[in-house]
Amino acid sequence: MKISEVFYQNNLRTKAIHIASGNEIITDAPTDNNGKGEAFSPTDLVATALASCMLTIMGIIAQKYKIDITGAKAAIHKIMGSNPRRIKEIIIEISLNKKINSKNRKLLKKAALLCPVGKSLEQDIIQNVRFNYV
């Protein structure tokens, strides 16, 4: 089943369209790779997809066990390598409510680390995930 289409827009920009919803994502090449950096780069989307997947899987567990994760967020950092140019490391800092007890913290952490995007990435991409309770 086709999920999306991507169109080259010139000047190192693409437009991706989600077939089912019609939502669009614009990408630009980053400034360190001949681009304008006016939108997510494709590698930004990979790193962001990892964090989005983690929060989604945590949300599924939170619903199942009635854990309130309202306000959960993730800050994403991406480190590029060279020769070949590729994602070397993704650093994700997940912030959750400090009122979540230790048992539920373990459940949520386990869920996040089992997300399908993370399991789909090359094993030599470092996934540095930190959990902060604020």
C-alpha positions, 0 to 999 in steps of 0.5 A: 500500500502506497503511503506517500509521494515525494516531489522534487521542488528544485533548489534541494527542496522536496515536498512529501504528501501523505496519501491518506491525509493529504498532509505535507512535509517540506524538506531542504538540504541543510546549510552544511550540505549546500542547502538553505536549511529552511525546513527539516532535512531528510536526516532531521526527519529520521532523528525526529521520527525516532523520538516521535515513535518513542513517544507514540509507543510510550503513549500506547503503554500509558493508555494501557496502564493508565499512566498520565504522560500529558506534557511529555516531550522530546528534544532531539540532537543529531550528529553527522559523520563523514566518509560517508556522510551519514547520521552518526548519533541521535541524542534524545532527551525525553522529559516526563512528569516527576510524579510518575512512579519508578515502576511506571518509569521502567515500563515507559523506558522499556517501551521507548527503547523498543520502538520500531524506528529505533529497531529499524536503524543501522546498529552503528547509529548511536541512539543516546536516549536520556529520560528526565523527570521534571 
